[in-house]
Amino acid sequence: MGKRIVEIKEAIKIKAPSATPPARARTRSKIARAKLVDAAIEEFWLNGFHETKVSDIVARAGMSQPAFYMYFRSKDAIYSFLVKRVHDELLSIVNATVIPPDLSRQAMMDGVRATIEAFLQYFVDNPHLSSIGYFQDTSGTIRDAVVSLVSRKVAFEQGTGLWRKDVDPLFFAECYGGTIERVIRGYLLTGKSTAADLARRVSELYLHGMLRSEAK
């Protein structure tokens, strides 16, 4: 009997229409909006904010200007949307990583490396979008937000006994933020290193420092 019920349910799924007209309309709307967003990413990345025009975006998207204004009220609006998207996605990556205090030393080091790698991998997976939201945005809002969040996480992890308590969390976060920005520009986006390799090198530098180990 149970098998027969499953067969009936599957038959109902097959016979049901794939989408109602309103659903199809919503799908078309999402596709159109996504095309505009993708086109805007390319135009802003290639030409910067000031040189990009709405006419450039719609031409790349293969759409009309009236269609553009159905989704975004201005060039500023779609640019702000892209910057906020990078802001939210990067902060989500940083915020999602938690390193428990009771890990072994090696596991802790692996956790730090994985955290850095996840952040760097975002730039690999979204090279044009991340360049707009992280580097073109001259306000520095996202970079300041990352530094602030890293500082708070370090302070919390100091309280759990994970890190030295004599290190100023904000000073560390500022140093770390500067390092990440430079290696992204100089190594990651140029293809000189992978996210995994850079994460390993940066984590080793911050966790072990520059002093050589004592000879045994």
Residue pairs with C-beta under 8 A, 6 or more apart in sequence:
19 27
32 63
32 67
32 71
33 71
35 61
35 62
35 63
36 57
36 58
36 61
36 63
36 67
36 68
36 71
36 72
36 78
37 78
37 81
37 82
38 61
39 57
39 58
39 60
39 61
40 52
40 57
40 78
40 79
40 82
41 82
41 128
41 129
41 132
42 60
42 128
43 52
43 56
43 57
43 60
44 52
44 79
44 82
44 132
44 136
45 128
45 129
45 131
45 132
47 56
48 136
49 75
49 79
49 136
52 75
53 75
54 65
54 68
54 74
54 75
55 65
57 68
57 75
57 78
58 64
58 65
58 67
58 68
61 68
71 78
72 78
72 81
79 132
82 129
82 132
82 133
83 132
83 133
83 137
83 141
83 142
84 133
85 129
85 133
86 126
86 129
86 130
86 132
86 133
86 134
86 142
87 133
87 141
87 142
87 145
89 122
89 126
90 119
90 122
90 130
90 133
90 134
90 142
90 146
91 142
91 145
91 146
91 149
93 118
93 119
93 122
94 115
94 119
94 146
94 149
94 150
94 153
95 149
97 111
97 114
97 115
97 118
99 108
99 111
99 112
99 115
99 157
99 162
101 157
101 160
101 161
101 162
103 111
108 162
109 203
109 207
112 203
112 206
112 207
113 199
113 200
113 203
114 199
116 180
116 198
116 199
116 202
116 203
117 195
117 196
117 198
117 199
119 180
120 180
120 183
120 184
120 188
120 195
120 198
120 199
121 195
122 130
123 130
123 134
123 184
123 188
123 189
123 195
124 188
124 194
124 195
127 189
131 189
133 142
134 142
134 143
134 184
135 185
143 177
143 181
146 177
146 180
147 170
147 173
147 174
147 176
147 177
148 173
150 172
150 173
150 176
150 177
151 169
151 170
151 172
151 173
152 169
154 163
154 167
154 169
154 172
154 173
155 169
157 163
158 164
158 165
158 167
158 169
176 206
179 202
179 205
179 206
180 202
183 193
183 198
183 202
186 192
187 193
187 198
188 194
188 195
188 198
193 201
